Amino acid sequence: MFTSEIIASLNELETSLYNYICKNENKVAYMRIRELAQETHVSTSTILRFCKKLNCEGFSEFKTKMKLHLEETKKTNIKNIEHSVLEFFERISQGTIEENVKMAANLVAESNNIIFIGIGSSGIMAEYGARYFSSVGKFSMYIKDPYFPIHTKLLSNSVAIALSVSGETPPIISHINQLKEQGIKVISITNSKYSTIAKISDINVSYYVTEERFETSNSHNLQHLTENEVTYSDITTQVPVVYILEAIARQIYKLNDK
């Protein structure tokens, strides 16, 4: 809940107060100053000095900012995964992605090297895809560092497979542009075919599941709590991505076995 600068400025008593507050946020937000002093074995003067280091006029303002912080970081309810996954497999049974999977497999089968690109959870999927494709006889590598240099002259007759839930990840878009300028074909696996990454790819396989994200504060700084930028933690299921990757790899194996 505090910046590193604030923590570094705390003395021994204030540090013990800080530790107590971190462990009892919900409780402290509704305590009186004397109750907090009794619980932490410090004086009310120490608590008031502590509040001033957070640019609060007094304990009441500190509690107000604490309550705002708790409200903004309140846990979001996580939906059951069954609905999204069952919905996805229902679309598969209708043959909605089979054609794109086959086109992707044909393109990969004709190439020498495969480059998987992803960031965050998609980066983990990129690593998995590279390992899985290598198991069926297609040499693959993965890139999950957005600043990883790509020397395209060494990648003749290669195909890139870009993974992104939103399809709007700026570093991935930048990598795709760099690869396409060198004549490398791009396959993308995204949640929607209308995303930027899907549109600039040669082949897109989209899976359409409900995106789920946690809204989180970009900083735990009480001093600037009301001005915090909002960031998101993406927990959208990656089950469809695993299925699509394995479906493409198995189709490649069948093509190579003919």
C-alpha positions as CSV (number, residue, x, y, z in Angstrom):
1,M,0.0,0.0,0.0
2,F,3.0,2.3,0.1
3,T,5.8,3.4,-2.3
4,S,9.3,2.3,-1.7
5,E,10.3,5.9,-0.9
6,I,7.7,6.1,1.9
7,I,8.7,2.7,3.3
8,A,12.4,3.7,3.3
9,S,11.5,6.9,5.3
10,L,9.8,5.0,8.2
11,N,11.6,4.7,11.5
12,E,11.4,1.5,13.7
13,L,8.0,2.4,15.3
14,E,6.5,3.5,12.1
15,T,7.7,0.3,10.4
16,S,5.9,-1.8,13.0
17,L,2.8,0.3,12.4
18,Y,3.1,-0.2,8.6
19,N,3.4,-4.0,9.1
20,Y,0.3,-4.1,11.2
21,I,-1.7,-2.0,8.7
22,C,-0.7,-4.3,5.8
23,K,-1.9,-7.3,7.6
24,N,-5.2,-5.7,8.9
25,E,-6.3,-3.3,6.1
26,N,-10.0,-4.0,6.5
27,K,-9.9,-3.6,10.2
28,V,-7.7,-0.5,10.3
29,A,-10.0,1.4,7.9
30,Y,-12.7,1.5,10.6
31,M,-10.6,1.8,13.8
32,R,-10.3,4.9,16.0
33,I,-6.8,6.3,16.4
34,R,-6.6,5.2,20.1
35,E,-7.7,1.7,19.1
36,L,-4.9,1.5,16.6
37,A,-2.4,2.9,19.1
38,Q,-3.4,0.3,21.6
39,E,-3.2,-2.6,19.1
40,T,0.2,-1.5,17.8
41,H,1.7,-0.4,21.1
42,V,2.6,3.1,19.7
43,S,1.5,6.6,20.6
44,T,-1.2,8.5,18.8
45,S,1.6,11.1,18.0
46,T,3.5,8.3,16.1
47,I,0.4,7.5,14.1
48,L,-0.2,11.1,13.2
49,R,3.5,11.5,12.1
50,F,3.0,8.3,10.1
51,C,-0.1,9.8,8.4
52,K,1.8,13.0,7.5
53,K,4.4,11.0,5.7
54,L,1.6,9.8,3.5
55,N,0.5,13.5,2.9
56,C,-2.6,13.0,5.0
57,E,-3.7,15.9,7.3
58,G,-4.7,13.4,10.0
59,F,-5.9,9.9,10.8
60,S,-9.4,10.6,9.4
61,E,-8.0,11.4,5.9
62,F,-5.7,8.4,6.1
63,K,-8.7,6.1,6.8
64,T,-10.7,7.7,3.9
65,K,-7.9,7.0,1.5
66,M,-7.6,3.5,2.9
67,K,-11.3,2.8,2.3
68,L,-11.0,4.1,-1.3
69,H,-8.0,1.8,-1.8
70,L,-10.0,-1.2,-0.5
71,E,-12.9,-0.4,-2.7
72,E,-10.7,-0.1,-5.8
73,T,-8.8,-3.3,-5.1
74,K,-11.9,-5.3,-4.1
75,K,-11.8,-8.9,-5.5
76,T,-13.8,-9.6,-8.7
77,N,-15.9,-12.7,-8.8
78,I,-14.4,-15.3,-11.0
79,K,-16.9,-17.1,-13.3
80,N,-16.9,-20.8,-13.6
81,I,-14.7,-22.0,-16.5
82,E,-17.2,-24.5,-17.8
83,H,-19.4,-22.0,-19.6
84,S,-16.6,-20.6,-21.8
85,V,-15.0,-23.9,-22.5
86,L,-18.3,-25.7,-23.4
87,E,-19.3,-22.8,-25.6
88,F,-16.0,-23.1,-27.4
89,F,-16.2,-26.8,-28.0
90,E,-19.8,-26.4,-29.2
91,R,-18.5,-24.1,-32.0
92,I,-15.8,-26.7,-32.8
93,S,-18.5,-29.3,-33.3
94,Q,-20.1,-27.0,-35.8
95,G,-16.9,-26.9,-37.8
96,T,-16.4,-23.2,-37.4
97,I,-12.6,-23.2,-37.0
98,E,-11.6,-26.5,-38.7
99,E,-10.9,-24.8,-42.1
100,N,-8.6,-22.2,-40.6
101,V,-6.8,-24.9,-38.6
102,K,-6.1,-26.8,-41.9
103,M,-4.9,-23.7,-43.7
104,A,-2.6,-22.9,-40.9
105,A,-1.2,-26.5,-40.8
106,N,-0.6,-26.4,-44.6
107,L,1.4,-23.2,-44.3
108,V,3.4,-24.5,-41.4
109,A,4.1,-27.9,-43.1
110,E,5.7,-26.1,-46.1
111,S,8.0,-24.0,-43.9
112,N,11.4,-24.8,-42.4
113,N,11.2,-23.0,-39.1
114,I,8.4,-21.8,-36.8
115,I,8.6,-18.8,-34.5
116,F,6.0,-18.5,-31.7
117,I,5.4,-15.0,-30.3
118,G,3.5,-14.1,-27.2
119,I,3.6,-12.1,-24.0
120,G,2.3,-12.9,-20.5
121,S,0.1,-15.9,-20.4
122,S,0.3,-16.0,-24.2
123,G,4.1,-16.1,-23.8
124,I,3.6,-19.3,-21.8
125,M,1.4,-20.7,-24.6
126,A,4.1,-19.7,-27.1
127,E,6.6,-21.8,-25.2
128,Y,4.2,-24.7,-25.1
129,G,3.4,-24.4,-28.8
130,A,7.2,-24.4,-29.7
131,R,7.7,-27.6,-27.6
132,Y,4.6,-29.3,-29.0
133,F,5.4,-28.5,-32.6
134,S,9.0,-29.7,-32.2
135,S,7.6,-33.0,-31.0
136,V,5.8,-33.6,-34.3
137,G,9.0,-32.8,-36.3
138,K,8.8,-29.0,-37.0
139,F,11.7,-27.1,-35.5
140,S,10.3,-24.3,-33.5
141,M,11.4,-21.5,-31.2
142,Y,9.5,-19.1,-29.0
143,I,9.8,-15.4,-28.2
144,K,8.1,-14.0,-25.1
145,D,10.3,-11.0,-24.6
146,P,8.7,-7.9,-26.3
147,Y,12.2,-6.4,-26.9
148,F,13.8,-9.6,-28.3
149,P,15.7,-8.7,-31.5
150,I,14.6,-10.6,-34.6
151,H,17.2,-11.1,-37.3
152,T,14.9,-12.0,-40.1
153,K,17.7,-12.7,-42.6
154,L,18.4,-15.9,-40.7
155,L,14.8,-17.0,-40.9
156,S,14.2,-17.8,-44.6
157,N,11.1,-19.9,-45.3
158,S,9.8,-19.4,-41.8
159,V,6.3,-18.9,-40.4
160,A,5.5,-16.9,-37.3
161,I,2.6,-17.9,-35.0
162,A,1.5,-14.9,-32.9
163,L,-0.6,-15.5,-29.8
164,S,-2.7,-12.7,-28.2
165,V,-6.1,-12.9,-26.4
166,S,-7.0,-9.3,-27.2
167,G,-5.2,-9.2,-30.5
168,E,-4.1,-5.6,-29.7
169,T,-0.8,-6.2,-28.0
170,P,1.5,-3.4,-29.3
171,P,4.9,-5.3,-29.1
172,I,3.3,-8.3,-30.9
173,I,2.0,-6.0,-33.6
174,S,5.4,-4.4,-33.9
175,H,7.0,-7.9,-34.3
176,I,4.5,-8.9,-36.9
177,N,5.1,-5.8,-39.0
178,Q,8.9,-6.5,-38.8
179,L,8.4,-10.1,-39.9
180,K,6.0,-9.3,-42.7
181,E,8.4,-6.7,-44.1
182,Q,10.9,-9.5,-44.6
183,G,8.3,-11.7,-46.3
184,I,7.6,-14.0,-43.4
185,K,4.0,-15.4,-43.3
186,V,2.1,-14.9,-40.0
187,I,-0.5,-17.1,-38.4
188,S,-2.3,-15.5,-35.5
189,I,-4.4,-17.1,-32.7
190,T,-6.7,-14.5,-31.1
191,N,-10.0,-14.3,-29.4
192,S,-11.5,-12.2,-32.2
193,K,-11.0,-12.0,-36.0
194,Y,-11.7,-8.3,-35.9
195,S,-8.6,-7.4,-33.8
196,T,-5.6,-5.7,-35.3
197,I,-3.3,-8.7,-35.0
198,A,-6.0,-10.9,-36.7
199,K,-6.4,-8.4,-39.6
200,I,-2.7,-8.1,-40.4
201,S,-2.1,-11.8,-40.3
202,D,-2.0,-14.1,-43.3
203,I,-4.2,-16.6,-41.5
204,N,-6.1,-16.1,-38.3
205,V,-7.7,-18.7,-36.0
206,S,-10.1,-17.0,-33.6
207,Y,-11.9,-18.8,-30.7
208,Y,-14.3,-16.3,-29.2
209,V,-14.6,-16.9,-25.4
210,T,-15.7,-14.4,-22.8
211,E,-12.7,-12.3,-21.8
212,E,-12.1,-12.0,-18.0
213,R,-9.9,-9.4,-16.4
214,F,-9.3,-8.1,-12.9
215,E,-9.1,-4.3,-12.5
216,T,-6.1,-3.5,-10.4
217,S,-4.3,-0.3,-9.3
218,N,-1.1,0.5,-11.1
219,S,0.4,1.5,-7.8
220,H,-0.3,0.9,-4.1
221,N,0.5,4.5,-3.2
222,L,-2.0,5.9,-0.8
223,Q,-0.6,9.4,-1.3
224,H,-1.9,9.4,-4.9
225,L,-4.6,6.9,-4.5
226,T,-7.4,8.9,-6.3
227,E,-5.1,9.5,-9.3
228,N,-3.9,5.9,-9.8
229,E,-3.9,4.6,-13.3
230,V,-5.9,1.4,-13.8
231,T,-4.3,-1.8,-15.1
232,Y,-5.8,-5.2,-15.8
233,S,-4.8,-8.8,-15.0
234,D,-6.1,-11.0,-17.8
235,I,-7.4,-14.4,-16.6
236,T,-9.2,-15.4,-19.8
237,T,-9.1,-19.2,-20.3
238,Q,-6.3,-20.4,-22.5
239,V,-7.9,-23.8,-23.1
240,P,-9.0,-22.9,-26.6
241,V,-5.4,-21.9,-27.4
242,V,-4.1,-25.2,-26.3
243,Y,-6.7,-27.0,-28.4
244,I,-5.9,-25.0,-31.5
245,L,-2.2,-25.4,-31.2
246,E,-2.5,-29.1,-30.7
247,A,-5.0,-29.4,-33.6
248,I,-2.6,-27.6,-36.0
249,A,0.3,-29.7,-34.8
250,R,-1.6,-33.0,-35.3
251,Q,-2.7,-31.9,-38.7
252,I,0.9,-31.1,-39.7
253,Y,1.9,-34.6,-38.5
254,K,-0.8,-36.1,-40.8
255,L,0.4,-34.1,-43.7
256,N,4.0,-35.1,-43.2
257,D,3.0,-38.7,-42.8
258,K,1.5,-38.9,-46.3
